Amino acid sequence: MLWLRTWLIGIKSVLLHPMRSLLTVLGIFIGVASVIWLLAIGAGISQKAQEQIEGLGADNIIVRSVKPAKAPDGSTSFILPYGLLRADYDILVETIPTIRGALPIREMRREVRYGQRELLARVVGCTPEYADITQLEIDRGHFVSDAELQLEQNHCVLASNVVDTLFPYEDPIGRRIYLPEAQDYYKIVGILKYRAPTAAIGGSLAAQDFSQDVYIPITTLRRRLGDTVVVRRGGSREGETVELNQITLQVDDIANVMKTADLVQQTLDRRHSKLEDVAVIVPKELLEQAETTRVMFMVFMGVIASISLLVGGIGIMNIMLATVMERTREIGVRRALGASRSNIVLQFLIETTVLSVAGGLAGILGGAFCPYAVNGLRQILTSYASDLISTLPQLV
């Protein structure tokens, strides 16, 4: 009965000063809600960073050609041969049983023309699986097909920016673009939707911009354009011969990724030990690094949010200290009527608990219902300020 009476007195004392109690609860609310909000923001930012790595495929191994710093000893040719060979592709696929799929890629910069319009594009020789691996979406037509690959047809698929440059007023499907260096025409069979560039991740994966791409069957690129690229600068010329820029290997099980990567590295080391012109990249390693970064980021954000919570706690301490000081007469009267020291302490402890619990519950509710509030606000802005929303980046 004494405990119940003490609780009732404590709650009544809190209600006697509504403004002061409300401000105290507000401080706790801000502290608790900010912990939830900041941790959620940190998780969201980290998730976006990891999505770019996951887009590469956690069960993939990427093997890339790397231009060496110098030519092989004794070489006098201005054309430098280096990088992955088609024979490397065949050996990896045939000798490593855990590889369930392989995607060869060849890229080169070439001038592309249509009528009087021209563009320096990245011509990518690929297979039909390339679109799925790089998450390319078809807007019209189709991507490179198996039949076009086998027949080595002069067909191509254009990125959206290439279409905007070469065909500002025309439908490009069925028309032909001209590659001067190949002295050949390529029929347009597909148009891609806009694909945002991928950011560079650490020091292992370079950024890629898909907006200036022309995709053709890799067999056609080999036959029509060859493997050698020659660049002329200021009266001098230099060139390179590369058969494949990249091979993306798909492993049968994510548990076998690291073991397979070691086998790939050993196989290529035996064939490219002199130039060191290939690099093996495992996105799974980057995912593990990203997870470590995510944990560190969450801890950092949590520490910052905890400072707000600490400030709210100090606010309660200040309020209760002021309350004790201004209620000295009340405390004296209660002691004179027989209240013990523990009874007085318990009353103020109950008042503090009521304020803390009220602020904490409000903060938890504020954090839990924040997504609904944000979604509602976004829908309102979309309805009444659609022009403004359309100008914002998609990430926002």
N, C-alpha and C positions, 0 to 999 in steps of 0.2 A: 504494500500500500504506500509505503514511504517512497519507493522508487517511482511509482506512478505519479504521485504528487510532485516529486522533483522534476520529472519529465514535463508535466503540465506547466509547472512554473517556468521552466526553461523555454518552452515553446511560446508561452505568453509573453515572456520578456523579449523574445525575438520579434514578435508581432507588434509590440508597443513602439518599436522604432522601425517602421516599414522602409523608409528611404535608406537608412544606414544598412539595414539587412539586405535590401535589394542590391545596393552597390557591392556589398561583400559577396553575395551570391554571383553577381555579374563577373567579378574578378575570377572566381573559381570556374565559372562557365567558360570564360575566355581561355583560361589555362588548359582545361580538359579538352575543350573543342579544338584548340590549336594543336594539341598533341595528335589528335585523330586526323585533322586536316593536313598537317604537314607530313605525317607519315604516309597518308594517302597520296599526296602530291609527289612525294619521293618515290613511292611504288609506281605511280603512273609514268613518271619520267624514265625510271629505270626500265619499265616494261617496253616503252617505245624504243629505247636503245637496244634492248635484246631482240626485239622483233626484226630489226634489220639483220642481225646475225642469224636468227632462226630462219629468215627468208633464204639464206644460203643452204639450209638443210643441216641439221645436227648430225645426220648420218652420211654426210658428203665429205669427200676429200678433194681439195682443189690443187691441181698441179699446174704451175705456170712457168712459162719461159721468162728468163731474166737475162737482159742484155749484159754481157760481161764487160768489165772495165777496159779490157785490152784484148786484142786478137791473139789467137794461138801463136806460140813461138814459131818464127820462120815464115809466117804468112805475109805475103806482099800484096794480096788482092785488096781492092778498096771495098769489096763486098764481104761482109762478115757473116758466116754461117753460125748459127747458134740456136739453142732452144730445143723444144720437144720435137720429136720425129714421129712420123706415122708408124714407124717400126716400134717406137716406145709404146704407143697406144696398143698395138697388137700384142706385144709381150705382156703388158700389164693385164689386159683382158684375158689372155689365154693362160697365164701362169698363176694368178692369184684367185683362188676359189671363192673368197668372200666378197668379191666384186660382183654385184648383180646388174650393174648398168654403167655405161661410160659415155660421156658426151664430149666429142672433139670440137674445138672452136678455133677458127682462124680469123683474125681481124687485120684490116689495113685501111689507111686513109686514102680515099680516092675522090676525084672530082666527078660530080654527077650533074648531068644536064637534061633539061627538057625545054626545047625551043631556045629562047634567048636567056632563060633563067638557068643559073648554075649554083652549085653548093658543094662545099668540101664536107663529105660525109664519112662516117665510119662504116665501111662495108664489112659485114660479119658473115662469114661462111659457117653454117651450123646445120644441125639436124632437127627434125620435128620436135624432139624433146626439149629443145632450148627454151621454147616459150613457157613451158611449165616450170622449168628450173628457175628462170629469172622472173616469173610471175608477170609475163606480158599478156595483155588482153586484146583480143581482136575486136576492132570496131566494125569493119566490113571486110568481106572476102574470107580468106583463110590463110593460115601460116604455111610455112614450107611443109610439103607432104612427103611421104615415103616414095611415092611415084616420081615426083619431081627430083628427089635425091637420086634415085636409081637411074633415071633417064638423063640426068645432068642438064635439066632444062634451064633456059634463060628466064627464069621467073624470079620475082623479088617481092618483098614485103617492106613497106615504108613506115617509119615512125611518124608521129603526128606532126612534129615540127618540119620534117622534110616535105610532107604534104602541103603544109601552110606556105612554105617557101616556093616550091616548084609548081603547085597547083592552087593558087589562091582563088580562082574562079571556076575551076573545072573539077569534074569527078575523075579521079586518077585511075579507078579500077578499069583494067583492060588497056590502058595506054602504056607507052613504052618510054623508059628513060635511057639515056645514052651515057656510057662510061668511055671517055676518050682514050684512056690508057689501054683498055681492053678492045677498043674499037668495035664495040658490040652494043646491041640494044637488049633491054631486059623488060619483060612484060610484068606489069604490076598486078598481083593477084590478091593482095591483102593490105589493109591499113590498120595500124595499131592504135589503141587508145593511149592517152598521155600516161607516161610512166615516170614518176618522180625519181630524180637521181638518188643513188645510194651514197651515203656519207662514208668517208674513209674511217675504218675502224682500227684503232691502234696503229701498229706499224706493219701489219700483215696483209690487210686487205685495202686495196686502193678504191677511191671513189669511182663510180661509173655514171656516165650521163647517157641515157638511152634516147635522147631527143633527136639526135642527128644520125640515126642508124638506118642502114639499108641491109636487109637480111636476104641472103641467097643460099641455095643448097651448097654445102661445103664441097661437094664433088664438082659443081659448076665453077666455083671459085678457083679450085685447083687447076682445072682444065683451061679456063679462060684468062685468069689473072696470074696464075703461077705462084711461086713461093718467094720470089725476089722483089724487093722494093728498093728503088734507087732514087735518091734525093739530090738535087743539084743546088748548091749554095755558093754564090759569089765566084763562079768560074770553076769551083771544085765540085766533086761529087762523091757521095758515099752511099753505100747500100747495105742491105742485110738480107739474108735468106733464112726464113723461118717457116717451117712446115705447119706447126700448130702453136698457137699462143697459149692455149689452155686445154686441159683435160679435166672434166669434173667427173669424179668417180662416186658412184652410189654404192654404199656398203649394205650387205644383207641384214645386218643387225647393228644397232648403235653400240652394243657392247664390244663389237669387233673393230670399231673405228680406229682406235689407237694401234692395235696390233697390225691392222691392214696398212695404216700409214707408215709404220716401221718397215714393212715389207716393200712398199712402194719406194720409200727413201733408199733402201738398200739396193733395189733393182736399178734405180736411176743413177745412184752413185757409181755403180760399176760401168755405166754407159756414158756418164757425163762428168767424170772425176777431174778431167783436165781443165775444163772451162768453168765449172760450177755455174751452169747457165739454166738451172731449173730450181724451183722452190716448191716444197710441199707444205700446204696450208690446211690445218684442221679446224673448221669452225667450232667443233666441240670444245677445243681448248679456249677459244674466245668466249664461248658461252659460260665456261667455268670462271673465266676472268670477270665476265660481266656479272655473274652471280656474286662474286666476292665484292666487286664494286657496288652492287646493289645493297649488300648488307652494310658496307661502310657508309653508304649514302643514307640508309635508313637510320643508322645509329647517329649520324651527324644531325639529321633532321630531328630525331627524337631528343637529342640533347638541347637543340635550340627550342623545341616546344616545351621541354621540361623547365626551361628558364621561365617561360610564361606561367607555368603551373606553380613554380616556386614564388614568383611575384604575387600570385593570388594567395598563396599560403601566408606570405608575409603580410599581405593586406588584412587577412583574418586576425593575425597576431596583433597588428596595430589597433584594429577595431576593438578586439577584446580587451586589450590593455587600456584603451580609452574608456571602455565600458566599466572596467573594474575601478578605475580612478574616479569616475563620476558617480559611482554607486557605493562609495565608501560608507555613507550614512546607512544605506539599506543593509549592507553587510554587518555593520555594528548593531543595528536593531535586531537582525536575525540571530546574531551571536548572543545578544542579551536575552532573547526568548528561548535559548537553549540549543540553537543549531550548532553542530560541530564544524570543525574546519573541513572535514571530508565532505559534509553536506554542501558547504559553500563551493568548494572546488568542483563537486559533481554537477552543481547547477550550471556553472560557467562552461564546464566541459560539454554538457548537454547542448547548451546554446551554440557552442562551436561546432559540435557534431551535426546539429540540424542545418546550420549554414553550409557546412562542407558537403553534406549529403545532397542537399538541395542543389547546390552549384554543380556538384559532380554529375548528378543525374541529368540536369539540364544540359551539361556539356556533352554527355554521352548521346543524348537524344539529338542535340545539335549536330554532332558528328555523323550519327547514323542516318539522319534525314537530309543531310547536305546534298547527296546525289539527286534526290527528288527535287530539291529546291533549285539546283543548277539546271537540271533537265527542264523544269517548268519555266525558268527564266530564259533558257535557250529557245524554247518553243514560242514564248511571247515575243522575243526579239526577232525570231524567224518570221512570225506573222506580221509584226508591225514595222520591222526594219530589215526586210529581206535584202534590199540593195546593199545595206551596210554589212550584213552577214556574208553575202557573196564575195565581198572584197577581201575578207579575212583569209589567211592561209588555211588550208584544210586541216592542218595539225591543231590550230586553235579551235 
